[in-house]
Amino acid sequence: MTFTVTAAAPETARRNGIMHTGSRIVPEEVPIAFSYGGSSHAVMMATPADLEDFAVGFSLTEGIITERAEISGIEVIEGEQGIDVQVSLVDDVADQLRARRRSMAGPVGCGLCGIESIEQAVRPVPDVSASPLSLSHADIVRAVSLLNEAQPLHRETRAVHGAGFYLPGRGLMAVREDVGRHNALDKLCGAIIRAGKRGGDGAVVVTSRLSVEMVQKAAILGSPVLIAISAPTALAIRTAEEAGMTLVALVRGEDFEIFTHPHRISPGNIADVA
């Protein structure tokens, strides 16, 4: 079966006091199974696109790999009810995974599904404080504006999340979309390391709220700045503070709030970024 990223759904809509019948384009969500060494490791509900990026990013943020070279191959196999993404690891990494094997199944966008202990949920994140990255106020506004413009699936459906990687002075280097916010960020992480880029060179910008899992994933990528249009949770703030990450949220037009490590955002008035 060939899976598409959208479908047309019949609808009855009330507009201007009148009922209309028609159709709306909505996103698909499909079971995506990640298999390592022939054994299923995780099943996520996700948008069936950019699956090699998803596999690499998921493997990275789950701690299965630490670099792209530890994956020796990826095969995407479509079935009747879902998609199996078979990931081959180099021998020593495959041995390590077998030692920690666990099964995980999660609903759409679940960032902490299948963990076995509280300690795993609040695991330490990499320290990104050494990164020299800095952004201007204009960079923050431009990053969010560019992300809004670079989401064709969201424009069509109004039902997916986006994640982008922003380099000051250059703009967005990559954008990925998915029905799940964690999935979108995993896909972005995969795209970045597959392209041979360093996470510490840029900022991650997302369309969702900032939960602790988003901070964890951005830190694992190595990015010292995480930008969002919605608010952070208290645990996300504490985790970003400990990791040396600058957390920028509630970006609205030219206004935003910095919750941790504001030294990376240079002061000054915002210039015209149109």
KEPADO-939168 format. One record per residue (C-alpha): x, y, z; residue number from 1; residue in three letters. Coordinates in nm, 2 decimals. Layout:
N
<node x="X" y="Y" z="Z" k="NUM" r="ALA"/>
...
//
This chain:
274
<node x="0.00" y="0.00" z="0.00" k="1" r="MET"/>
<node x="0.12" y="0.35" z="-0.08" k="2" r="THR"/>
<node x="0.06" y="0.60" z="0.20" k="3" r="PHE"/>
<node x="-0.01" y="0.97" z="0.13" k="4" r="THR"/>
<node x="0.05" y="1.25" z="0.37" k="5" r="VAL"/>
<node x="-0.30" y="1.40" z="0.33" k="6" r="THR"/>
<node x="-0.66" y="1.29" z="0.25" k="7" r="ALA"/>
<node x="-0.98" y="1.47" z="0.16" k="8" r="ALA"/>
<node x="-1.25" y="1.44" z="0.43" k="9" r="ALA"/>
<node x="-1.62" y="1.53" z="0.38" k="10" r="PRO"/>
<node x="-1.74" y="1.80" z="0.61" k="11" r="GLU"/>
<node x="-2.05" y="2.00" z="0.70" k="12" r="THR"/>
<node x="-1.94" y="2.35" z="0.79" k="13" r="ALA"/>
<node x="-2.13" y="2.66" z="0.93" k="14" r="ARG"/>
<node x="-2.00" y="2.98" z="0.77" k="15" r="ARG"/>
<node x="-2.17" y="3.32" z="0.81" k="16" r="ASN"/>
<node x="-2.47" y="3.16" z="0.96" k="17" r="GLY"/>
<node x="-2.52" y="2.91" z="0.67" k="18" r="ILE"/>
<node x="-2.45" y="2.54" z="0.66" k="19" r="MET"/>
<node x="-2.24" y="2.41" z="0.37" k="20" r="HIS"/>
<node x="-2.13" y="2.07" z="0.27" k="21" r="THR"/>
<node x="-1.79" y="2.01" z="0.11" k="22" r="GLY"/>
<node x="-1.45" y="1.86" z="0.19" k="23" r="SER"/>
<node x="-1.14" y="1.96" z="0.37" k="24" r="ARG"/>
<node x="-0.78" y="1.84" z="0.33" k="25" r="ILE"/>
<node x="-0.66" y="1.67" z="0.65" k="26" r="VAL"/>
<node x="-0.32" y="1.51" z="0.74" k="27" r="PRO"/>
<node x="-0.28" y="1.13" z="0.75" k="28" r="GLU"/>
<node x="-0.13" y="0.96" z="1.06" k="29" r="GLU"/>
<node x="0.02" y="0.62" z="1.01" k="30" r="VAL"/>
<node x="0.18" y="0.36" z="1.24" k="31" r="PRO"/>
<node x="0.55" y="0.38" z="1.19" k="32" r="ILE"/>
<node x="0.75" y="0.09" z="1.33" k="33" r="ALA"/>
<node x="1.12" y="0.13" z="1.40" k="34" r="PHE"/>
<node x="1.30" y="-0.21" z="1.38" k="35" r="SER"/>
<node x="1.66" y="-0.27" z="1.48" k="36" r="TYR"/>
<node x="1.82" y="-0.60" z="1.40" k="37" r="GLY"/>
<node x="1.49" y="-0.74" z="1.28" k="38" r="GLY"/>
<node x="1.31" y="-0.67" z="1.61" k="39" r="SER"/>
<node x="1.05" y="-0.39" z="1.66" k="40" r="SER"/>
<node x="1.17" y="-0.13" z="1.90" k="41" r="HIS"/>
<node x="0.90" y="0.14" z="1.88" k="42" r="ALA"/>
<node x="0.58" y="0.22" z="1.70" k="43" r="VAL"/>
<node x="0.48" y="0.58" z="1.66" k="44" r="MET"/>
<node x="0.18" y="0.74" z="1.50" k="45" r="MET"/>
<node x="0.33" y="0.99" z="1.25" k="46" r="ALA"/>
<node x="0.30" y="1.16" z="0.91" k="47" r="THR"/>
<node x="0.44" y="0.92" z="0.65" k="48" r="PRO"/>
<node x="0.71" y="1.15" z="0.51" k="49" r="ALA"/>
<node x="1.08" y="1.21" z="0.57" k="50" r="ASP"/>
<node x="1.10" y="0.86" z="0.72" k="51" r="LEU"/>
<node x="1.48" y="0.82" z="0.69" k="52" r="GLU"/>
<node x="1.53" y="1.15" z="0.87" k="53" r="ASP"/>
<node x="1.28" y="1.03" z="1.13" k="54" r="PHE"/>
<node x="1.47" y="0.70" z="1.18" k="55" r="ALA"/>
<node x="1.80" y="0.88" z="1.23" k="56" r="VAL"/>
<node x="1.66" y="1.15" z="1.45" k="57" r="GLY"/>
<node x="1.47" y="0.90" z="1.67" k="58" r="PHE"/>
<node x="1.77" y="0.68" z="1.70" k="59" r="SER"/>
<node x="1.98" y="0.98" z="1.81" k="60" r="LEU"/>
<node x="1.73" y="1.13" z="2.06" k="61" r="THR"/>
<node x="1.65" y="0.78" z="2.21" k="62" r="GLU"/>
<node x="2.02" y="0.73" z="2.27" k="63" r="GLY"/>
<node x="2.05" y="0.44" z="2.04" k="64" r="ILE"/>
<node x="2.32" y="0.62" z="1.83" k="65" r="ILE"/>
<node x="2.55" y="0.91" z="1.90" k="66" r="THR"/>
<node x="2.64" y="0.99" z="1.53" k="67" r="GLU"/>
<node x="2.51" y="0.91" z="1.18" k="68" r="ARG"/>
<node x="2.80" y="0.67" z="1.11" k="69" r="ALA"/>
<node x="2.66" y="0.42" z="1.36" k="70" r="GLU"/>
<node x="2.37" y="0.34" z="1.12" k="71" r="ILE"/>
<node x="2.48" y="0.12" z="0.84" k="72" r="SER"/>
<node x="2.15" y="0.12" z="0.65" k="73" r="GLY"/>
<node x="1.78" y="0.21" z="0.65" k="74" r="ILE"/>
<node x="1.51" y="0.03" z="0.46" k="75" r="GLU"/>
<node x="1.15" y="0.16" z="0.45" k="76" r="VAL"/>
<node x="0.89" y="-0.12" z="0.39" k="77" r="ILE"/>
<node x="0.52" y="-0.03" z="0.34" k="78" r="GLU"/>
<node x="0.26" y="-0.28" z="0.46" k="79" r="GLY"/>
<node x="-0.11" y="-0.29" z="0.45" k="80" r="GLU"/>
<node x="-0.17" y="-0.11" z="0.78" k="81" r="GLN"/>
<node x="0.16" y="0.08" z="0.84" k="82" r="GLY"/>
<node x="0.52" y="0.13" z="0.76" k="83" r="ILE"/>
<node x="0.82" y="-0.07" z="0.89" k="84" r="ASP"/>
<node x="1.14" y="0.13" z="0.90" k="85" r="VAL"/>
<node x="1.42" y="-0.12" z="0.94" k="86" r="GLN"/>
<node x="1.74" y="0.03" z="1.08" k="87" r="VAL"/>
<node x="2.07" y="-0.16" z="1.06" k="88" r="SER"/>
<node x="2.34" y="-0.06" z="1.31" k="89" r="LEU"/>
<node x="2.71" y="-0.12" z="1.32" k="90" r="VAL"/>
<node x="2.80" y="-0.43" z="1.53" k="91" r="ASP"/>
<node x="2.90" y="-0.27" z="1.86" k="92" r="ASP"/>
<node x="2.60" y="-0.04" z="1.87" k="93" r="VAL"/>
<node x="2.37" y="-0.32" z="1.78" k="94" r="ALA"/>
<node x="2.52" y="-0.52" z="2.07" k="95" r="ASP"/>
<node x="2.46" y="-0.23" z="2.31" k="96" r="GLN"/>
<node x="2.09" y="-0.20" z="2.19" k="97" r="LEU"/>
<node x="2.03" y="-0.57" z="2.25" k="98" r="ARG"/>
<node x="2.15" y="-0.53" z="2.60" k="99" r="ALA"/>
<node x="1.89" y="-0.25" z="2.67" k="100" r="ARG"/>
<node x="1.61" y="-0.38" z="2.45" k="101" r="ARG"/>
<node x="1.27" y="-0.27" z="2.54" k="102" r="ARG"/>
<node x="0.94" y="-0.24" z="2.37" k="103" r="SER"/>
<node x="0.76" y="0.09" z="2.33" k="104" r="MET"/>
<node x="0.43" y="0.18" z="2.16" k="105" r="ALA"/>
<node x="0.30" y="0.54" z="2.17" k="106" r="GLY"/>
<node x="0.02" y="0.75" z="2.05" k="107" r="PRO"/>
<node x="0.08" y="1.04" z="1.82" k="108" r="VAL"/>
<node x="0.36" y="1.27" z="1.93" k="109" r="GLY"/>
<node x="0.42" y="1.08" z="2.25" k="110" r="CYS"/>
<node x="0.76" y="1.19" z="2.38" k="111" r="GLY"/>
<node x="0.80" y="0.97" z="2.69" k="112" r="LEU"/>
<node x="0.62" y="0.65" z="2.58" k="113" r="CYS"/>
<node x="0.74" y="0.32" z="2.71" k="114" r="GLY"/>
<node x="1.00" y="0.44" z="2.96" k="115" r="ILE"/>
<node x="1.05" y="0.20" z="3.24" k="116" r="GLU"/>
<node x="1.13" y="0.43" z="3.54" k="117" r="SER"/>
<node x="1.09" y="0.79" z="3.66" k="118" r="ILE"/>
<node x="1.47" y="0.83" z="3.63" k="119" r="GLU"/>
<node x="1.44" y="0.77" z="3.26" k="120" r="GLN"/>
<node x="1.18" y="1.04" z="3.22" k="121" r="ALA"/>
<node x="1.40" y="1.30" z="3.38" k="122" r="VAL"/>
<node x="1.73" y="1.18" z="3.25" k="123" r="ARG"/>
<node x="2.02" y="1.42" z="3.24" k="124" r="PRO"/>
<node x="2.07" y="1.61" z="2.91" k="125" r="VAL"/>
<node x="2.39" y="1.72" z="2.75" k="126" r="PRO"/>
<node x="2.54" y="2.05" z="2.85" k="127" r="ASP"/>
<node x="2.53" y="2.30" z="2.56" k="128" r="VAL"/>
<node x="2.67" y="2.60" z="2.76" k="129" r="SER"/>
<node x="3.00" y="2.60" z="2.57" k="130" r="ALA"/>
<node x="2.84" y="2.69" z="2.24" k="131" r="SER"/>
<node x="2.94" y="3.05" z="2.13" k="132" r="PRO"/>
<node x="2.61" y="3.09" z="1.93" k="133" r="LEU"/>
<node x="2.44" y="3.42" z="1.98" k="134" r="SER"/>
<node x="2.13" y="3.57" z="1.81" k="135" r="LEU"/>
<node x="1.99" y="3.92" z="1.78" k="136" r="SER"/>
<node x="1.63" y="4.01" z="1.86" k="137" r="HIS"/>
<node x="1.58" y="4.03" z="1.48" k="138" r="ALA"/>
<node x="1.70" y="3.67" z="1.45" k="139" r="ASP"/>
<node x="1.43" y="3.55" z="1.68" k="140" r="ILE"/>
<node x="1.15" y="3.72" z="1.49" k="141" r="VAL"/>
<node x="1.29" y="3.61" z="1.16" k="142" r="ARG"/>
<node x="1.33" y="3.25" z="1.26" k="143" r="ALA"/>
<node x="0.97" y="3.22" z="1.36" k="144" r="VAL"/>
<node x="0.85" y="3.41" z="1.05" k="145" r="SER"/>
<node x="1.05" y="3.19" z="0.82" k="146" r="LEU"/>
<node x="0.92" y="2.88" z="0.99" k="147" r="LEU"/>
<node x="0.57" y="2.99" z="0.94" k="148" r="ASN"/>
<node x="0.64" y="3.04" z="0.57" k="149" r="GLU"/>
<node x="0.81" y="2.71" z="0.53" k="150" r="ALA"/>
<node x="0.53" y="2.47" z="0.63" k="151" r="GLN"/>
<node x="0.33" y="2.37" z="0.32" k="152" r="PRO"/>
<node x="0.16" y="2.08" z="0.49" k="153" r="LEU"/>
<node x="0.04" y="2.31" z="0.78" k="154" r="HIS"/>
<node x="-0.09" y="2.57" z="0.53" k="155" r="ARG"/>
<node x="-0.29" y="2.29" z="0.36" k="156" r="GLU"/>
<node x="-0.43" y="2.12" z="0.67" k="157" r="THR"/>
<node x="-0.38" y="2.35" z="0.97" k="158" r="ARG"/>
<node x="-0.32" y="2.04" z="1.17" k="159" r="ALA"/>
<node x="0.05" y="1.97" z="1.19" k="160" r="VAL"/>
<node x="0.36" y="2.09" z="1.38" k="161" r="HIS"/>
<node x="0.68" y="2.22" z="1.24" k="162" r="GLY"/>
<node x="1.04" y="2.23" z="1.35" k="163" r="ALA"/>
<node x="1.32" y="2.42" z="1.19" k="164" r="GLY"/>
<node x="1.70" y="2.48" z="1.22" k="165" r="PHE"/>
<node x="1.80" y="2.84" z="1.20" k="166" r="TYR"/>
<node x="2.15" y="2.98" z="1.13" k="167" r="LEU"/>
<node x="2.20" y="3.35" z="1.21" k="168" r="PRO"/>
<node x="2.27" y="3.54" z="0.89" k="169" r="GLY"/>
<node x="2.17" y="3.25" z="0.67" k="170" r="ARG"/>
<node x="1.81" y="3.16" z="0.76" k="171" r="GLY"/>
<node x="1.64" y="2.82" z="0.79" k="172" r="LEU"/>
<node x="1.86" y="2.53" z="0.69" k="173" r="MET"/>
<node x="1.60" y="2.26" z="0.73" k="174" r="ALA"/>
<node x="1.23" y="2.23" z="0.82" k="175" r="VAL"/>
<node x="1.03" y="1.92" z="0.90" k="176" r="ARG"/>
<node x="0.65" y="1.88" z="0.96" k="177" r="GLU"/>
<node x="0.45" y="1.61" z="1.14" k="178" r="ASP"/>
<node x="0.12" y="1.55" z="1.32" k="179" r="VAL"/>
<node x="0.33" y="1.50" z="1.63" k="180" r="GLY"/>
<node x="0.55" y="1.78" z="1.77" k="181" r="ARG"/>
<node x="0.81" y="1.53" z="1.90" k="182" r="HIS"/>
<node x="0.81" y="1.35" z="1.56" k="183" r="ASN"/>
<node x="0.87" y="1.68" z="1.38" k="184" r="ALA"/>
<node x="1.17" y="1.76" z="1.60" k="185" r="LEU"/>
<node x="1.31" y="1.40" z="1.56" k="186" r="ASP"/>
<node x="1.28" y="1.44" z="1.18" k="187" r="LYS"/>
<node x="1.46" y="1.77" z="1.20" k="188" r="LEU"/>
<node x="1.74" y="1.62" z="1.42" k="189" r="CYS"/>
<node x="1.78" y="1.34" z="1.16" k="190" r="GLY"/>
<node x="1.79" y="1.59" z="0.87" k="191" r="ALA"/>
<node x="2.06" y="1.80" z="1.04" k="192" r="ILE"/>
<node x="2.30" y="1.52" z="1.12" k="193" r="ILE"/>
<node x="2.24" y="1.35" z="0.78" k="194" r="ARG"/>
<node x="2.34" y="1.67" z="0.62" k="195" r="ALA"/>
<node x="2.66" y="1.68" z="0.82" k="196" r="GLY"/>
<node x="2.57" y="1.99" z="1.01" k="197" r="LYS"/>
<node x="2.65" y="2.07" z="1.37" k="198" r="ARG"/>
<node x="2.36" y="2.13" z="1.60" k="199" r="GLY"/>
<node x="2.56" y="2.37" z="1.81" k="200" r="GLY"/>
<node x="2.58" y="2.61" z="1.51" k="201" r="ASP"/>
<node x="2.21" y="2.70" z="1.51" k="202" r="GLY"/>
<node x="1.89" y="2.74" z="1.69" k="203" r="ALA"/>
<node x="1.59" y="2.50" z="1.69" k="204" r="VAL"/>
<node x="1.26" y="2.67" z="1.64" k="205" r="VAL"/>
<node x="0.93" y="2.49" z="1.68" k="206" r="VAL"/>
<node x="0.56" y="2.57" z="1.65" k="207" r="THR"/>
<node x="0.45" y="2.39" z="1.97" k="208" r="SER"/>
<node x="0.47" y="2.44" z="2.34" k="209" r="ARG"/>
<node x="0.80" y="2.37" z="2.51" k="210" r="LEU"/>
<node x="0.78" y="2.06" z="2.71" k="211" r="SER"/>
<node x="1.08" y="1.89" z="2.88" k="212" r="VAL"/>
<node x="1.11" y="1.63" z="2.59" k="213" r="GLU"/>
<node x="1.16" y="1.91" z="2.34" k="214" r="MET"/>
<node x="1.44" y="2.05" z="2.55" k="215" r="VAL"/>
<node x="1.60" y="1.71" z="2.58" k="216" r="GLN"/>
<node x="1.59" y="1.65" z="2.21" k="217" r="LYS"/>
<node x="1.73" y="1.99" z="2.12" k="218" r="ALA"/>
<node x="2.01" y="1.94" z="2.37" k="219" r="ALA"/>
<node x="2.10" y="1.60" z="2.23" k="220" r="ILE"/>
<node x="2.12" y="1.76" z="1.89" k="221" r="LEU"/>
<node x="2.36" y="2.01" z="2.05" k="222" r="GLY"/>
<node x="2.16" y="2.33" z="1.99" k="223" r="SER"/>
<node x="2.20" y="2.59" z="2.26" k="224" r="PRO"/>
<node x="1.89" y="2.79" z="2.17" k="225" r="VAL"/>
<node x="1.53" y="2.66" z="2.15" k="226" r="LEU"/>
<node x="1.26" y="2.90" z="2.02" k="227" r="ILE"/>
<node x="0.88" y="2.84" z="2.03" k="228" r="ALA"/>
<node x="0.56" y="3.03" z="1.97" k="229" r="ILE"/>
<node x="0.40" y="2.88" z="2.28" k="230" r="SER"/>
<node x="0.49" y="2.87" z="2.65" k="231" r="ALA"/>
<node x="0.73" y="2.63" z="2.83" k="232" r="PRO"/>
<node x="0.66" y="2.41" z="3.12" k="233" r="THR"/>
<node x="0.83" y="2.46" z="3.46" k="234" r="ALA"/>
<node x="1.03" y="2.14" z="3.41" k="235" r="LEU"/>
<node x="1.14" y="2.25" z="3.06" k="236" r="ALA"/>
<node x="1.27" y="2.57" z="3.21" k="237" r="ILE"/>
<node x="1.46" y="2.39" z="3.49" k="238" r="ARG"/>
<node x="1.61" y="2.14" z="3.24" k="239" r="THR"/>
<node x="1.71" y="2.42" z="3.00" k="240" r="ALA"/>
<node x="1.87" y="2.61" z="3.28" k="241" r="GLU"/>
<node x="2.08" y="2.31" z="3.39" k="242" r="GLU"/>
<node x="2.18" y="2.23" z="3.03" k="243" r="ALA"/>
<node x="2.30" y="2.59" z="2.96" k="244" r="GLY"/>
<node x="2.03" y="2.63" z="2.69" k="245" r="MET"/>
<node x="1.86" y="2.96" z="2.61" k="246" r="THR"/>
<node x="1.48" y="2.91" z="2.60" k="247" r="LEU"/>
<node x="1.28" y="3.17" z="2.41" k="248" r="VAL"/>
<node x="0.90" y="3.13" z="2.40" k="249" r="ALA"/>
<node x="0.58" y="3.31" z="2.34" k="250" r="LEU"/>
<node x="0.71" y="3.47" z="2.02" k="251" r="VAL"/>
<node x="0.44" y="3.70" z="1.89" k="252" r="ARG"/>
<node x="0.53" y="3.95" z="1.62" k="253" r="GLY"/>
<node x="0.83" y="4.14" z="1.76" k="254" r="GLU"/>
<node x="0.77" y="4.04" z="2.12" k="255" r="ASP"/>
<node x="0.90" y="3.73" z="2.30" k="256" r="PHE"/>
<node x="1.00" y="3.61" z="2.64" k="257" r="GLU"/>
<node x="1.34" y="3.46" z="2.74" k="258" r="ILE"/>
<node x="1.33" y="3.22" z="3.03" k="259" r="PHE"/>
<node x="1.69" y="3.09" z="3.06" k="260" r="THR"/>
<node x="2.04" y="3.21" z="2.97" k="261" r="HIS"/>
<node x="1.94" y="3.54" z="2.81" k="262" r="PRO"/>
<node x="2.31" y="3.64" z="2.74" k="263" r="HIS"/>
<node x="2.28" y="3.47" z="2.40" k="264" r="ARG"/>
<node x="2.02" y="3.72" z="2.28" k="265" r="ILE"/>
<node x="2.18" y="4.05" z="2.20" k="266" r="SER"/>
<node x="2.00" y="4.37" z="2.32" k="267" r="PRO"/>
<node x="1.87" y="4.64" z="2.09" k="268" r="GLY"/>
<node x="1.58" y="4.74" z="1.88" k="269" r="ASN"/>
<node x="1.44" y="4.50" z="1.63" k="270" r="ILE"/>
<node x="1.51" y="4.60" z="1.27" k="271" r="ALA"/>
<node x="1.27" y="4.55" z="0.98" k="272" r="ASP"/>
<node x="1.31" y="4.18" z="0.89" k="273" r="VAL"/>
<node x="1.06" y="4.17" z="0.61" k="274" r="ALA"/>
//
